[in-house]
Amino acid sequence: MKIGNIPRPRGSRKKSKRLGLGHGSGTGKTAGKGHKGQRARSGAKRGRRTGFEGGQNPMHRRLPKIGFSNEPFRVTYQVVNIGAIEERGLEGEVGPAELHTSGLIRKLSLPVKILGDGTLSRGITVKAHKFSKTALEKLALVNGKAEVL
């Protein structure tokens, strides 16, 4: 027996509907396309974009524009706590480059904000884009400096 001789199971393949073959077929004359209009013409699927309503003002233009999102204008800071700087043992001038190499921030392209959680035991100079009030207070207690970039 060869693979070409194996009969396929009954009902596994459905014959396609043959359109436009006379009145007796049930799909004669207009072949299921109705009367005239763009959808009755050849190539009708290519000429219509999504949401096209035949020249009528489409739904997406009839509905009002509502809302506003501030998302594109929001500044997202990478936050680092004073305590995390103390844990890593960073000394001298600490800027975004040092924070990046120690693994406290992920990207050098995003701004950095220093928060005041934790304690400092020595005075260091921290360079960042923004500081919280508590971080400034804790730096001042140990004679540290805060430089805004």
C-alpha positions as CSV (number, residue, x, y, z in Angstrom):
1,M,0.0,0.0,0.0
2,K,1.2,3.5,-0.9
3,I,0.5,6.8,0.9
4,G,-1.4,8.0,-2.1
5,N,-3.8,5.1,-1.9
6,I,-5.0,5.7,1.7
7,P,-8.5,7.0,1.6
8,R,-9.2,10.0,3.8
9,P,-11.9,9.8,6.5
10,R,-15.5,10.6,5.4
11,G,-16.4,14.2,6.2
12,S,-12.8,15.4,6.8
13,R,-12.8,17.6,3.8
14,K,-15.7,20.0,2.9
15,K,-16.2,21.0,-0.7
16,S,-16.0,24.8,-1.3
17,K,-19.1,26.6,-2.2
18,R,-19.1,27.3,-6.0
19,L,-20.5,30.8,-6.5
20,G,-22.3,32.3,-9.4
21,L,-23.3,29.1,-11.2
22,G,-26.9,29.9,-12.1
23,H,-30.2,30.4,-10.3
24,G,-30.7,26.8,-9.3
25,S,-27.4,26.7,-7.2
26,G,-28.7,29.2,-4.7
27,T,-25.7,31.4,-5.2
28,G,-26.3,32.5,-8.7
29,K,-26.7,36.1,-10.1
30,T,-24.9,38.2,-7.4
31,A,-22.9,35.3,-5.9
32,G,-23.7,36.3,-2.3
33,K,-22.5,39.8,-2.7
34,G,-25.8,41.6,-2.7
35,H,-26.6,44.4,-5.1
36,K,-24.1,47.0,-6.3
37,G,-22.0,49.1,-3.9
38,Q,-18.3,48.9,-3.1
39,R,-18.5,45.5,-1.4
40,A,-20.0,44.0,-4.5
41,R,-17.0,45.0,-6.7
42,S,-13.8,43.1,-7.2
43,G,-10.9,44.2,-4.9
44,A,-13.3,45.5,-2.3
45,K,-11.3,44.2,0.6
46,R,-8.1,46.1,-0.4
47,G,-9.8,49.5,-0.8
48,R,-11.3,49.7,2.7
49,R,-9.3,50.6,5.8
50,T,-10.2,49.5,9.4
51,G,-13.1,51.5,10.7
52,F,-14.2,52.8,7.2
53,E,-18.0,53.3,7.1
54,G,-18.5,54.1,3.4
55,G,-17.7,57.8,3.6
56,Q,-19.9,58.4,6.6
57,N,-18.1,60.1,9.5
58,P,-16.6,57.0,11.3
59,M,-17.2,56.1,14.9
60,H,-13.7,57.1,16.1
61,R,-14.3,60.6,14.8
62,R,-17.9,60.9,16.1
63,L,-16.9,60.2,19.7
64,P,-15.4,63.0,21.8
65,K,-11.8,63.2,22.8
66,I,-11.6,62.8,26.6
67,G,-8.9,62.6,29.2
68,F,-5.2,63.6,29.4
69,S,-2.2,61.5,30.4
70,N,0.8,63.1,32.0
71,E,2.8,59.8,31.4
72,P,5.1,61.1,28.6
73,F,6.1,64.1,30.7
74,R,6.7,62.3,34.0
75,V,10.3,62.2,35.3
76,T,11.1,58.8,36.8
77,Y,14.0,58.9,39.4
78,Q,16.2,56.0,40.5
79,V,16.1,56.1,44.3
80,V,19.0,55.3,46.6
81,N,18.9,55.4,50.3
82,I,21.6,56.9,52.5
83,G,21.8,53.6,54.4
84,A,22.5,51.7,51.1
85,I,25.5,54.0,50.4
86,E,26.8,53.3,54.0
87,E,26.4,49.5,53.5
88,R,28.4,49.5,50.3
89,G,31.2,51.5,52.0
90,L,31.4,54.3,49.4
91,E,33.7,57.1,50.4
92,G,34.8,60.5,49.1
93,E,32.7,61.8,46.2
94,V,29.8,59.6,45.4
95,G,28.0,60.3,42.0
96,P,25.8,58.4,39.6
97,A,28.9,56.6,38.1
98,E,29.9,55.2,41.6
99,L,26.4,54.2,42.4
100,H,26.1,52.4,39.1
101,T,29.4,50.5,39.6
102,S,28.3,49.5,43.1
103,G,25.0,48.2,41.8
104,L,22.7,50.7,43.5
105,I,21.3,52.1,40.2
106,R,20.7,50.4,36.9
107,K,21.0,53.1,34.3
108,L,23.3,56.2,34.1
109,S,20.8,57.9,31.7
110,L,18.0,58.2,34.3
111,P,18.2,60.8,37.1
112,V,19.0,59.8,40.7
113,K,17.2,60.8,43.9
114,I,18.8,60.3,47.3
115,L,16.4,59.4,50.2
116,G,17.1,59.6,53.9
117,D,16.4,56.0,55.0
118,G,19.3,54.6,57.1
119,T,22.2,56.3,58.8
120,L,25.7,57.7,57.8
121,S,28.7,57.4,60.0
122,R,31.1,59.6,58.0
123,G,31.0,62.7,55.9
124,I,30.8,62.2,52.2
125,T,30.0,64.3,49.2
126,V,27.0,63.0,47.3
127,K,26.2,64.1,43.8
128,A,22.7,63.5,42.6
129,H,19.8,65.1,40.7
130,K,17.5,65.4,43.7
131,F,17.6,65.0,47.5
132,S,14.9,64.5,50.1
133,K,14.7,66.7,53.1
134,T,15.7,63.9,55.5
135,A,18.7,62.9,53.3
136,L,19.9,66.5,53.4
137,E,19.5,66.6,57.2
138,K,21.4,63.3,57.7
139,L,24.3,64.5,55.4
140,A,24.5,67.8,57.4
141,L,24.7,65.8,60.7
142,V,27.9,64.1,59.6
143,N,29.4,67.2,57.8
144,G,28.6,65.7,54.4
145,K,27.8,67.6,51.2
146,A,24.9,67.4,48.8
147,E,25.6,68.6,45.2
148,V,22.7,68.8,42.8
149,L,23.6,67.9,39.2
